[in-house]
């Protein structure tokens, strides 16, 4: 087993920065290559579920997360857009003590991870766009200026359009799911509590939760539609389009939608899980390996888990341990992706007997068997990839 002494991470997103920190704190010299000139405040909110928090805790960052205004989630509340009262309420405070749930701004988490990486002597090359990646005995990448970089390990954390993924798998046949998502943040003038609220409608739903100490609210509004939309979460859209799509959402949901001024529109496309996650010293993580639809709030959490497991395998077993990394991670992310797709169906039920029955089951379950409903997520939230085996 040859010890890995240096690595390149492509992408300064959540997974890339977490992997860089996890490697560097265990003695690997790491360089992060990022195409942006600087790390900006982009994106909106995200949910750090207990399994993702376990990784941040393992990196020694839980206190920083709280200091940056992360909001501890008290519950998940489901409601129908056309009826008063909750359909169901899952009390997150009933989870085991170690399984804490937080809401935070993506930019805050990225900045926190960037600072941690710098503290562990990670180097950054900003404004560098990767053109291609070559696996081999000493893997290599080529930038668009035709300069090259080599390292014993190259980690592709470069998202859904990953050059590293293409190098290992070729191009994939992604398809438009017939769903789009608007993202936005609004001031919390409507008194949104410390909960993740899912407002369900016919062919559409709205997810909302507080950020930055409860001063703002994050919105993700998903609609089924036939018109194709471009992939990527940073395409600006007219707020009038969002309001038209969610006409009829009243109460707090309607108030939040009315407050949106600068939403982004994201066409949701389904990509297959990569068949090959590692080869010739190149490894994939996060969306580069397994793009995930946003219906279980696990994209960032799966990237954090990947980062820890990848670093742990490489530090203990060198690049020869990379097949074990894929073998450990692939079944879990496939299960997460399947569960997320199931949520999309449940959130979008049309009015009628099926919706009536489904909502009644949720209502009765949350009232009479709340621990059982929470327990259905033990396989997800109860996983701690940092636990010593």
C-alpha positions, 0 to 999 in steps of 0.5 A, spaced: 500 500 500 502 506 497 501 512 502 497 518 498 501 524 500 498 529 495 491 530 492 488 535 487 480 536 489 476 539 483 471 544 485 470 548 491 463 546 493 461 543 499 463 536 498 470 538 495 472 543 501 470 537 506 474 532 502 480 537 502 479 538 509 478 531 511 484 529 507 489 535 509 487 534 517 490 527 516 497 529 512 495 529 505 498 536 501 491 538 498 490 543 492 483 545 490 482 547 483 476 552 482 473 555 476 470 561 479 475 567 481 473 567 488 468 563 492 461 568 492 455 568 496 451 563 491 445 559 492 440 559 498 439 554 504 440 547 505 438 542 510 444 539 514 441 533 517 444 528 522 448 524 518 451 530 514 452 533 521 456 527 523 461 529 518 461 536 520 462 534 527 468 529 525 471 535 522 471 539 528 466 544 525 459 543 529 460 549 534 462 554 528 456 552 524 452 554 530 456 561 530 454 562 523 447 562 525 444 555 523 437 554 525 436 548 529 430 544 526 424 543 531 420 539 526 417 537 519 410 540 518 406 538 512 400 541 510 395 542 504 395 548 500 387 548 500 386 546 507 387 549 514 391 545 519 397 541 519 396 534 515 402 531 519 408 534 524 414 530 525 417 532 531 425 532 530 426 534 537 424 526 539 430 524 535 436 521 539 440 527 542 446 526 537 441 527 531 441 534 531 437 537 525 440 544 522 437 549 517 443 554 514 445 558 508 449 554 503 454 560 502 455 560 510 457 552 510 461 553 504 465 559 507 466 555 514 469 549 510 473 554 506 476 557 512 477 550 515 481 548 509 485 554 509 487 552 517 489 545 514 494 548 509 490 547 503 492 551 497 487 554 492 487 555 485 482 560 483 479 562 476 482 555 473 477 551 469 478 544 468 478 541 460 479 534 461 482 529 466 486 523 465 486 517 469 493 513 470 499 511 474 499 518 476 493 522 474 493 528 470 488 534 469 489 539 463 486 546 464 483 550 459 490 554 458 493 548 456 497 547 463 497 541 466 497 538 474 498 532 476 497 528 483 497 521 486 489 522 487 485 527 483 478 528 486 472 530 482 467 534 486 465 538 480 458 537 480 453 534 475 457 537 469 463 533 472 469 533 467 472 527 472 465 523 471 466 524 463 473 521 464 471 515 467 464 514 464 463 518 458 457 522 457 450 520 460 443 520 458 440 525 462 433 527 461 428 532 463 423 530 469 418 534 467 419 538 474 422 545 475 424 548 482 424 555 483 429 557 489 429 564 493 430 567 500 425 572 503 425 576 509 422 572 515 416 578 516 411 572 516 413 569 523 416 562 520 417 558 525 424 553 526 421 548 522 421 545 515 414 546 512 412 542 506 406 545 503 403 540 498 398 542 492 396 538 485 402 537 481 406 542 485 409 543 492 413 549 496 418 547 502 420 553 506 425 553 512 428 559 516 436 561 515 441 565 519 438 566 526 431 566 523 432 572 520 430 570 513 426 564 510 429 559 504 424 557 499 424 551 494 418 551 490 417 545 485 412 544 479 410 539 474 410 542 467 411 539 460 415 545 458 423 544 458 427 548 463 435 548 463 439 545 468 442 548 474 440 552 480 442 559 478 438 561 472 434 568 474 427 568 473 421 573 473 417 572 480 411 573 476 412 566 473 413 563 480 406 567 483 402 564 477 404 557 478 403 557 485 396 561 484 391 559 490 397 558 495 394 562 501 396 563 508 403 564 510 405 560 503 402 565 499 405 571 503 412 568 502 411 567 495 408 574 494 415 576 497 419 573 492 423 578 488 429 575 485 428 567 484 432 562 480 429 557 476 432 550 476 430 545 471 430 538 474 434 533 470 435 525 472 442 523 471 444 516 472 448 514 478 455 513 475 457 506 474 465 508 475 466 512 481 474 511 481 479 509 476 487 510 475 487 515 481 481 519 480 475 518 484 468 522 484 464 524 490 457 528 490 453 530 484 459 528 480 458 521 482 450 521 483 446 527 482 440 527 487 433 530 486 432 535 491 426 531 494 429 529 501 434 534 502 440 530 501 444 532 496 449 536 501 449 531 506 451 525 501 457 529 499 459 530 506 458 523 507 462 521 501 468 526 503 469 523 509 469 516 507 473 517 501 478 521 505 478 515 510 479 510 505 485 513 501 488 515 508 488 508 510 489 504 504 491 509 498 488 509 492 488 501 492 482 502 497 478 506 492 474 500 490 472 499 497 469 507 497 465 506 491 462 499 494 460 502 501 457 508 498 453 506 491 448 502 495 446 508 500 446 513 495 441 509 490 437 508 496 437 515 498 435 517 490 429 512 490 426 515 497 427 522 494 423 520 488 418 517 492 417 524 496 416 527 489 410 523 488 407 524 495 407 531 495 404 532 488 397 528 489 391 531 485 385 532 489 381 526 490 380 519 494 388 517 493 390 524 496 385 524 501 387 517 503 394 518 503 393 525 507 389 521 512 394 516 513 400 521 515 395 525 519 393 519 523 401 516 523 403 523 526 398 523 531 398 516 534 405 513 532 410 519 531 416 515 534 414 510 528 414 515 523 420 518 525 423 511 526 422 510 518 428 515 517 433 511 522 436 508 516 438 515 513 439 520 519 442 514 524 448 513 519 454 516 522 460 515 517 465 517 522 464 512 527 470 507 528 468 500 525 
